Amino acid sequence: MAFYFKTHWRPFLACLAIISFVAVIIGLTDALAWSLVLYFLGISSFLFLLLFVYDYYTKRHLYRFLSGETLTMLPGDSSPISQQIQSQFEILRKKEEKQFTLMTKRREQQITFMNLWVHQMKTPLSVLEMMAQNHQLSPTAVLTETQRLKNGLNIALNEARLSTGFQADFLLKQLSLKEVVTSAINTQKSTFIQRNIYPVLTISDDLIVISDEKWLAFMIEQVLTNSLKYSHSGEKIEITSSETNETVVLSITDYGLGIPPSDLPRIKRAFFTGENGRKFGEATGMGLYLVNQVAEGLAIDFQIQSTPSLGTKVTFTFQKIKK
């Protein structure tokens, strides 16, 4: 009641002033006797008082909440403004709960990923240590293990960037698709040599796409990493492109182990390693998940087709921007 009076005493006094002014004018014009004028003034003031009491009663829970007497808004208020505030309050509360749930899930995902990532990074370090102890530090082997470390660090860095807001960390511009793919292949050069696998690049020199160079290179590198990991020695990885009036399609095809049909619908999920990942024991289950997140952010259609023992084909479809 105190908070309501604090916020409504000015309107109440303004109403009394207006009524009094009208009553005085009527009295001075001798239209009514002063006794009737005072009667009119008293009845009008009483009716306005009842109006304010009724207004408080219909909004009493709202004003109790606003004054801090209670921490919840009860649905007893029947006024439209109270109902609207109650509705908006519920919407904001549910939104905050959803945001909190997403943040909690994201934090748990980061902790799980870091635990897996640290475990995975121990392998190349152990290999390097063992080669050093046995005096077997060949340049190719060292480059292969350091490349594994770089791939792991790259995934960890980009996972952190995605968690802090992908939209603030990309720049769209015209890119030569062949140059981006060539750069991605060069980052995996030592692994290609070590695994005796050869890239076959068939992309037109003048093929242009609109995308972010850094994130596009990350997606291609991650797909190449998987193709190299699950391909047999002596095979090839084909990188080709095609073009229509509306789209540009980049295809990366390997002829390795392939993906079991039961795993295919789930390979874009976080931490899903699948049958091949469990066999090789080197998968964090975050690579394709991050690729899918980046592809969605850049409006690139990311699809995977695979047949066990025959290989896997990954396609990125870019929409052309018309002049």
Phi, psi and chi 1 to 4 in degrees:
 res  aa     phi    psi   chi1   chi2   chi3   chi4
   1 MET       -  -41.1  173.8   66.3   80.7      -
   2 ALA   -61.8  -42.6      -      -      -      -
   3 PHE   -66.4  -38.8 -176.0   75.4      -      -
   4 TYR   -63.4  -45.7 -179.5   84.1      -      -
   5 PHE   -63.1  -37.4  179.1   75.8      -      -
   6 LYS   -63.0  -34.5 -177.8  179.3  179.4 -179.6
   7 THR   -93.2   -9.6   57.0      -      -      -
   8 HIS  -123.7    2.2  -74.4   75.1      -      -
   9 TRP   -68.1  -31.7   67.1  -90.2      -      -
  10 ARG   -67.5  -48.6  -70.4 -176.0 -179.3   86.5
  11 PRO   -59.3  -37.7  -23.8   33.3      -      -
  12 PHE   -64.5  -45.6 -177.4   73.4      -      -
  13 LEU   -66.2  -34.8  -68.8  179.8      -      -
  14 ALA   -64.4  -40.0      -      -      -      -
  15 CYS   -63.8  -43.3  -70.2      -      -      -
  16 LEU   -62.9  -39.4  -71.3 -180.0      -      -
  17 ALA   -64.5  -41.5      -      -      -      -
  18 ILE   -65.4  -44.0  -67.1  171.9      -      -
  19 ILE   -62.7  -43.1  -64.0  171.0      -      -
  20 SER   -63.2  -41.6  -59.5      -      -      -
  21 PHE   -61.4  -44.0  176.1   76.4      -      -
  22 VAL   -64.4  -40.5  172.3      -      -      -
  23 ALA   -64.7  -42.0      -      -      -      -
  24 VAL   -63.0  -43.4  170.0      -      -      -
  25 ILE   -61.0  -43.6  -65.4  -61.4      -      -
  26 ILE   -63.9  -40.9  -66.8  173.7      -      -
  27 GLY   -65.2  -39.9      -      -      -      -
  28 LEU   -70.6  -25.6  -67.6  176.1      -      -
  29 THR   -84.5   -1.4   57.3      -      -      -
  30 ASP    59.3   23.4  -66.2  -30.7      -      -
  31 ALA   -70.9  -32.4      -      -      -      -
  32 LEU  -134.1  157.9  -67.6  173.6      -      -
  33 ALA   -69.5  152.4      -      -      -      -
  34 TRP   -62.3  -28.3  -80.0  102.5      -      -
  35 SER   -65.3  -40.0   59.7      -      -      -
  36 LEU   -70.9  -33.4  -69.0  176.1      -      -
  37 VAL   -64.3  -44.2  170.5      -      -      -
  38 LEU   -65.7  -36.0  -66.2  174.7      -      -
  39 TYR   -63.1  -44.3  178.8   75.3      -      -
  40 PHE   -60.0  -42.6  164.5   74.5      -      -
  41 LEU   -64.0  -43.2  179.7   60.7      -      -
  42 GLY   -66.4  -45.5      -      -      -      -
  43 ILE   -62.6  -43.7  -68.8  -63.8      -      -
  44 SER   -63.3  -43.2  -60.3      -      -      -
  45 SER   -63.3  -40.8  -59.7      -      -      -
  46 PHE   -64.2  -41.7  177.6   72.1      -      -
  47 LEU   -65.5  -40.3  -68.9  176.4      -      -
  48 PHE   -64.8  -37.2  -91.2  108.0      -      -
  49 LEU   -62.5  -43.4  179.6   61.7      -      -
  50 LEU   -61.7  -38.2  -71.5 -179.9      -      -
  51 LEU   -62.3  -43.4  176.8   62.3      -      -
  52 PHE   -69.5  -35.5  -82.2   91.6      -      -
  53 VAL   -64.8  -42.9  170.0      -      -      -
  54 TYR   -64.6  -40.6  173.9   76.4      -      -
  55 ASP   -62.1  -42.0 -176.9   60.7      -      -
  56 TYR   -64.6  -41.5  169.2   74.9      -      -
  57 TYR   -63.0  -41.3  179.2   78.0      -      -
  58 THR   -71.9  -19.2   58.1      -      -      -
  59 LYS  -119.3   19.0  -58.2  174.6 -176.5  176.0
  60 ARG   -60.5  -40.2   61.2 -167.3 -175.2  -79.0
  61 HIS   -66.4  -36.5  -64.0  -57.9      -      -
  62 LEU   -62.5  -45.7  169.9   63.2      -      -
  63 TYR   -73.9  -29.0  -76.0   97.9      -      -
  64 ARG   -65.3  -39.0  -70.9 -174.5   63.3 -157.1
  65 PHE   -67.7  -43.7  173.2   75.7      -      -
  66 LEU   -67.3  -31.3  -65.9  175.8      -      -
  67 SER   -82.8   -8.2   63.9      -      -      -
  68 GLY    89.4    7.6      -      -      -      -
  69 GLU   -70.9  -26.2  -64.5  179.1   20.9      -
  70 THR  -140.6  155.1  178.0      -      -      -
  71 LEU  -100.5    0.6  -62.9  178.3      -      -
  72 THR  -126.2  150.0   58.7      -      -      -
  73 MET  -100.5  113.0  -70.1 -177.7   62.2      -
  74 LEU   -79.3  150.3  -58.6  177.2      -      -
  75 PRO   -81.4   19.8   30.3  -34.9      -      -
  76 GLY   -78.6  -25.0      -      -      -      -
  77 ASP   -66.6  132.9  -70.9   -9.9      -      -
  78 SER  -103.2   -4.5   57.0      -      -      -
  79 SER   -73.1  148.0   67.2      -      -      -
  80 PRO   -58.5  -38.2  -25.0   34.3      -      -
  81 ILE   -66.9  -37.8 -173.7  171.8      -      -
  82 SER   -67.0  -41.3  -64.6      -      -      -
  83 GLN   -64.5  -39.2  -64.6  -65.2  -35.2      -
  84 GLN   -67.8  -42.5 -177.3   63.5   25.2      -
  85 ILE   -63.5  -41.4  -68.6  175.6      -      -
  86 GLN   -60.4  -42.8  175.2   74.2   15.6      -
  87 SER   -64.5  -45.5  175.7      -      -      -
  88 GLN   -65.3  -36.6  -70.9  -62.3  113.3      -
  89 PHE   -62.6  -41.9 -179.1   78.0      -      -
  90 GLU   -66.3  -38.7  -73.2  -62.5  -40.3      -
  91 ILE   -63.4  -45.4  -68.5  173.7      -      -
  92 LEU   -65.8  -38.1  -69.7  174.6      -      -
  93 ARG   -64.4  -44.5 -176.9 -178.7   62.3   80.5
  94 LYS   -65.8  -36.3  -68.8  179.2  179.9  178.6
  95 LYS   -64.9  -42.4 -175.3  177.4 -179.9 -179.7
  96 GLU   -65.4  -40.1  -70.9  -66.3  -32.2      -
  97 GLU   -64.1  -41.0  -72.1 -179.5   -6.4      -
  98 LYS   -64.7  -42.5 -177.2  178.4  179.8 -179.0
  99 GLN   -64.0  -40.9 -173.1   69.1   18.9      -
 100 PHE   -64.6  -40.9  178.3   76.5      -      -
 101 THR   -62.5  -43.0  -58.8      -      -      -
 102 LEU   -64.5  -40.9  -70.5  175.1      -      -
 103 MET   -65.3  -40.8  -69.6  177.5   62.3      -
 104 THR   -64.3  -43.2  -57.6      -      -      -
 105 LYS   -63.8  -41.2 -177.0  179.0  179.4 -179.4
 106 ARG   -64.9  -40.9 -174.3   65.1 -177.3  170.8
 107 ARG   -65.1  -42.5 -173.9  159.8   50.0 -111.2
 108 GLU   -63.4  -38.1  -67.9  174.6   -9.1      -
 109 GLN   -64.6  -41.1  177.3  177.0  -63.0      -
 110 GLN   -63.9  -41.5  -74.6 -177.9  -48.0      -
 111 ILE   -63.9  -44.8  -66.7  172.8      -      -
 112 THR   -61.7  -44.3  -56.9      -      -      -
 113 PHE   -62.9  -43.7  167.7   70.4      -      -
 114 MET   -64.1  -37.9  -70.7  -53.8  -61.4      -
 115 ASN   -62.3  -44.6  -70.5  -25.2      -      -
 116 LEU   -66.3  -42.5  -72.6  171.2      -      -
 117 TRP   -63.0  -45.2  178.7   80.4      -      -
 118 VAL   -59.9  -40.9  170.1      -      -      -
 119 HIS   -63.6  -41.9  177.9   72.7      -      -
 120 GLN   -67.6  -35.4  -66.4  -63.6  -31.6      -
 121 MET   -71.2  -16.8  -69.6  -56.8   97.0      -
 122 LYS   -67.3  -29.9  -71.6 -179.3  179.5  178.9
 123 THR   -63.7  -56.0  -58.0      -      -      -
 124 PRO   -63.0  -33.1   19.3  -31.2      -      -
 125 LEU   -64.7  -40.6  -70.8  174.5      -      -
 126 SER   -65.3  -39.2  -62.1      -      -      -
 127 VAL   -63.9  -45.4  172.1      -      -      -
 128 LEU   -62.2  -41.4  -71.7  171.6      -      -
 129 GLU   -63.4  -43.0 -176.8  179.0   14.3      -
 130 MET   -65.2  -41.6 -177.3  179.0   63.6      -
 131 MET   -65.1  -36.6  -72.3 -169.2  -62.2      -
 132 ALA   -66.2  -41.5      -      -      -      -
 133 GLN   -65.4  -33.7  -68.2  173.3  -10.1      -
 134 ASN   -93.8    5.5  -63.4  -30.2      -      -
 135 HIS    56.8   46.6  -55.8  -73.5      -      -
 136 GLN  -122.5   35.5  -63.5  175.7  -16.5      -
 137 LEU   -81.8   75.4  -72.8  173.2      -      -
 138 SER   -76.8  144.8   66.4      -      -      -
 139 PRO   -55.5  -42.3  -26.1   35.4      -      -
 140 THR   -64.6  -44.0  -58.0      -      -      -
 141 ALA   -64.7  -40.4      -      -      -      -
 142 VAL   -64.5  -43.8  170.6      -      -      -
 143 LEU   -62.1  -36.3  -72.6  173.3      -      -
 144 THR   -64.2  -45.5  -60.9      -      -      -
 145 GLU   -70.7  -38.2  -62.3  -53.9  -40.4      -
 146 THR   -67.1  -30.5   54.8      -      -      -
 147 GLN   -66.5  -37.6 -176.9   60.4   47.8      -
 148 ARG   -62.9  -40.2  -69.4  170.9   63.3 -175.7
 149 LEU   -64.2  -42.8  -72.8  170.8      -      -
 150 LYS   -62.5  -42.0  -72.5  180.0 -179.2  179.1
 151 ASN   -61.2  -42.7  -69.2  -22.3      -      -
 152 GLY   -65.1  -43.1      -      -      -      -
 153 LEU   -64.8  -36.9  -70.3  170.5      -      -
 154 ASN   -63.9  -42.4 -162.7   24.7      -      -
 155 ILE   -64.6  -44.4  -70.0  178.8      -      -
 156 ALA   -62.5  -42.6      -      -      -      -
 157 LEU   -64.6  -44.6  178.3   60.1      -      -
 158 ASN   -72.9  -29.9  -74.7  -54.8      -      -
 159 GLU   -64.3  -39.7 -162.6  -82.3  -21.9      -
 160 ALA   -67.0  -39.1      -      -      -      -
 161 ARG   -64.9  -41.5  -73.9  172.8  175.4  167.9
 162 LEU   -64.6  -35.8  -74.1  173.8      -      -
 163 SER   -71.1  -23.2   65.2      -      -      -
 164 THR   -96.0    2.2   56.1      -      -      -
 165 GLY   119.5   97.6      -      -      -      -
 166 PHE   -66.5  -35.9  169.5   73.9      -      -
 167 GLN   -61.7  -24.5  -72.1   75.4   10.3      -
 168 ALA   -88.9    3.3      -      -      -      -
 169 ASP  -131.1   34.5 -168.1   40.2      -      -
 170 PHE  -142.5  154.4   74.3   90.1      -      -
 171 LEU  -135.6  114.7  175.1   64.3      -      -
 172 LEU   -82.4  134.4  -64.7  178.8      -      -
 173 LYS  -160.1  170.3   60.7 -179.2 -179.9  179.3
 174 GLN   -74.4  131.2  -68.6 -174.7  -23.3      -
 175 LEU  -129.6  143.9  -59.1  171.2      -      -
 176 SER   -79.2  114.5  167.5      -      -      -
 177 LEU   -60.8  -38.9 -174.3   58.4      -      -
 178 LYS   -64.7  -39.3 -174.4  173.1 -176.8  178.6
 179 GLU   -66.4  -41.3  -70.2 -178.7    3.0      -
 180 VAL   -64.4  -43.7  176.6      -      -      -
 181 VAL   -66.0  -41.8  173.0      -      -      -
 182 THR   -61.1  -41.6  -58.6      -      -      -
 183 SER   -62.4  -41.8  175.8      -      -      -
 184 ALA   -64.8  -38.2      -      -      -      -
 185 ILE   -65.0  -41.2  -68.2  174.0      -      -
 186 ASN   -63.2  -32.7  -72.4  -24.2      -      -
 187 THR   -66.9  -23.7   61.2      -      -      -
 188 GLN  -103.9   15.3  -55.4  -72.0  -20.9      -
 189 LYS   -56.7  -46.4 -175.7  176.4 -179.9  179.9
 190 SER   -64.2  -35.4   60.4      -      -      -
 191 THR   -70.1  -39.8  -51.6      -      -      -
 192 PHE   -57.1  -44.7  -86.2  105.5      -      -
 193 ILE   -67.6  -45.9  -63.8  173.1      -      -
 194 GLN   -60.5  -42.3  177.8   73.7   11.3      -
 195 ARG   -84.5   -4.2  -61.5  -66.1  -53.2  -82.3
 196 ASN    57.1   45.0 -167.1   27.1      -      -
 197 ILE  -119.6  140.7  -62.7  172.5      -      -
 198 TYR  -119.9  132.2  -58.0   94.5      -      -
 199 PRO   -81.5  138.5   29.4  -32.6      -      -
 200 VAL  -115.9  107.6  178.7      -      -      -
 201 LEU  -102.4  121.3 -177.8   61.7      -      -
 202 THR  -131.6   82.4  -49.9      -      -      -
 203 ILE  -135.2  135.1  -61.4  178.1      -      -
 204 SER   -65.1  142.1  174.6      -      -      -
 205 ASP   -65.1  -30.2  -68.2  -26.2      -      -
 206 ASP   -99.3   16.1   58.1   -5.7      -      -
 207 LEU   -80.8  120.7 -165.2   56.8      -      -
 208 ILE  -115.8  138.8  -58.6  -63.6      -      -
 209 VAL  -128.3  158.1  -64.0      -      -      -
 210 ILE  -101.7  113.8  -54.0  -64.7      -      -
 211 SER  -165.7 -175.9 -170.4      -      -      -
 212 ASP   -97.4  126.3  177.0   89.5      -      -
 213 GLU   -63.1  -46.0 -175.9  173.6    7.1      -
 214 LYS   -64.8  -47.8  176.3 -177.4   63.9 -180.0
 215 TRP   -72.1  -35.0  -73.6  109.7      -      -
 216 LEU   -64.4  -43.2  178.0   57.3      -      -
 217 ALA   -62.3  -39.2      -      -      -      -
 218 PHE   -60.8  -44.8  164.9   73.2      -      -
 219 MET   -62.4  -45.1  -68.8 -169.2  -67.7      -
 220 ILE   -65.2  -43.7  -64.1  171.4      -      -
 221 GLU   -60.2  -40.0  -71.0  171.0   16.2      -
 222 GLN   -67.3  -39.8 -167.8   56.9   47.0      -
 223 VAL   -66.2  -41.3  172.0      -      -      -
 224 LEU   -63.2  -39.0  -71.8  175.2      -      -
 225 THR   -58.8  -45.4  -62.0      -      -      -
 226 ASN   -65.4  -41.2  -74.8   -5.6      -      -
 227 SER   -63.1  -41.1  -65.0      -      -      -
 228 LEU   -66.6  -39.1  -74.2  164.6      -      -
 229 LYS   -64.5  -37.6 -173.8 -173.9  -59.3 -178.5
 230 TYR  -110.1   18.4  -58.9  119.3      -      -
 231 SER  -103.8  155.1  -68.7      -      -      -
 232 HIS   -86.0  152.2  -57.2  -66.9      -      -
 233 SER   -60.6  139.3  178.2      -      -      -
 234 GLY    89.5   -5.9      -      -      -      -
 235 GLU   -86.2 -177.2  -67.7 -179.4  -14.8      -
 236 LYS  -129.2  159.5   61.3 -177.8  179.0  179.7
 237 ILE  -121.3  120.8  -63.8  176.0      -      -
 238 GLU   -96.4  129.3  -63.3  179.3  -12.8      -
 239 ILE  -118.8  111.4  -56.5  100.5      -      -
 240 THR  -128.2  169.2   60.9      -      -      -
 241 SER  -139.3  157.0   65.0      -      -      -
 242 SER  -143.5  162.7   60.4      -      -      -
 243 GLU  -144.3  139.5 -175.9  179.0   11.7      -
 244 THR  -125.6 -175.8   66.9      -      -      -
 245 ASN   -66.6  -24.0  -68.3  -28.8      -      -
 246 GLU  -109.5  -26.5  -56.8  -68.1  -26.0      -
 247 THR  -137.0  162.1   62.3      -      -      -
 248 VAL  -123.6  129.5  173.3      -      -      -
 249 VAL  -116.9  125.8  179.4      -      -      -
 250 LEU  -106.1  126.5  172.7   66.9      -      -
 251 SER  -119.1  134.9  -58.9      -      -      -
 252 ILE  -122.7  114.6  -58.9  175.4      -      -
 253 THR  -121.8  127.8  -54.0      -      -      -
 254 ASP  -118.0  166.9   66.7   62.9      -      -
 255 TYR  -123.3   45.3  -59.5   92.2      -      -
 256 GLY   -97.8 -138.7      -      -      -      -
 257 LEU   -67.7  -31.4  -62.2  178.5      -      -
 258 GLY    78.1  173.6      -      -      -      -
 259 ILE  -116.0  129.8  -57.7  170.8      -      -
 260 PRO   -58.4  143.2  -23.1   32.8      -      -
 261 PRO   -55.9  -33.0  -24.2   33.6      -      -
 262 SER   -69.8  -24.8   58.9      -      -      -
 263 ASP   -88.8  -25.0  -71.1  -12.7      -      -
 264 LEU   -56.1  -43.1 -157.1   54.5      -      -
 265 PRO   -68.6  -13.5  -17.2   31.6      -      -
 266 ARG  -113.3    1.4  -61.9  179.0  -71.5  171.7
 267 ILE   -70.5  -14.6   56.0  176.9      -      -
 268 LYS   -92.4    1.8  -63.6  178.6 -177.2  179.1
 269 ARG   -83.1  152.1  -62.8  179.4 -174.9  176.1
 270 ALA   -66.2  135.1      -      -      -      -
 271 PHE    69.5    9.4  -54.1  115.8      -      -
 272 PHE   -85.4  116.3 -179.0   75.8      -      -
 273 THR   -97.6  -29.4   56.0      -      -      -
 274 GLY    75.7  179.8      -      -      -      -
 275 GLU   -64.7  -44.3 -176.3  177.6  -37.5      -
 276 ASN   -65.9  -39.5  -68.2  -25.0      -      -
 277 GLY   -63.4  -37.4      -      -      -      -
 278 ARG   -71.2  -33.4  -71.7 -172.6  -68.4  -89.3
 279 LYS   -66.8  -46.1  -75.3 -178.9  179.5  178.3
 280 PHE   -83.6  -24.2  -76.4   79.7      -      -
 281 GLY    67.2   23.9      -      -      -      -
 282 GLU  -122.8   14.1  -62.7 -178.9   -0.9      -
 283 ALA  -105.5  136.0      -      -      -      -
 284 THR   -94.3  -15.5   61.4      -      -      -
 285 GLY    77.7   14.0      -      -      -      -
 286 MET  -110.3  -16.0  -70.1  -63.9  -73.0      -
 287 GLY   -59.2  -60.0      -      -      -      -
 288 LEU   -69.4  -28.2  -66.4  179.4      -      -
 289 TYR   -62.6  -46.6  165.5   75.7      -      -
 290 LEU   -66.5  -38.7  -65.4  177.5      -      -
 291 VAL   -59.9  -42.9  170.8      -      -      -
 292 ASN   -65.4  -39.9 -171.9   55.2      -      -
 293 GLN   -63.9  -43.1  -65.4  -66.2  -56.9      -
 294 VAL   -66.5  -42.4  174.3      -      -      -
 295 ALA   -60.4  -41.9      -      -      -      -
 296 GLU   -63.2  -41.5  -71.5 -179.2   -2.7      -
 297 GLY   -65.5  -31.4      -      -      -      -
 298 LEU   -97.3    6.9  -67.4  174.7      -      -
 299 ALA    58.9   42.4      -      -      -      -
 300 ILE  -108.6  129.9  -61.0  172.6      -      -
 301 ASP   -78.4  119.7 -176.3   53.3      -      -
 302 PHE  -115.4  114.2  168.4   51.6      -      -
 303 GLN  -128.8  150.8  -60.4  -65.0  -28.3      -
 304 ILE  -131.3  127.6  -59.1  176.0      -      -
 305 GLN  -121.9  137.4  -61.5  172.9  -40.4      -
 306 SER  -153.7  148.6 -173.9      -      -      -
 307 THR  -131.2  125.7  -57.1      -      -      -
 308 PRO   -53.9  134.5  -26.1   35.1      -      -
 309 SER    72.6   -6.8  -58.2      -      -      -
 310 LEU  -110.2  -25.9  -64.6 -179.5      -      -
 311 GLY   128.8 -176.2      -      -      -      -
 312 THR  -136.1  140.4  -58.4      -      -      -
 313 LYS  -122.4  123.2 -179.6  178.3 -178.5 -179.6
 314 VAL  -111.6  133.8  175.9      -      -      -
 315 THR  -125.5  138.5   58.5      -      -      -
 316 PHE  -115.9  121.5  -64.0  102.5      -      -
 317 THR  -109.4  119.1  -58.0      -      -      -
 318 PHE  -102.7  136.5  -55.0   82.5      -      -
 319 GLN   -84.7  133.8  -64.8  -64.7  -36.6      -
 320 LYS   -76.2  143.2  -72.2 -175.1  176.5  178.9
 321 ILE   -97.7  116.3  -61.5  179.6      -      -
 322 LYS   -76.2  149.8  -63.2 -178.3  179.3  179.3
 323 LYS   -70.1      -  -65.5 -177.4 -179.9  179.8
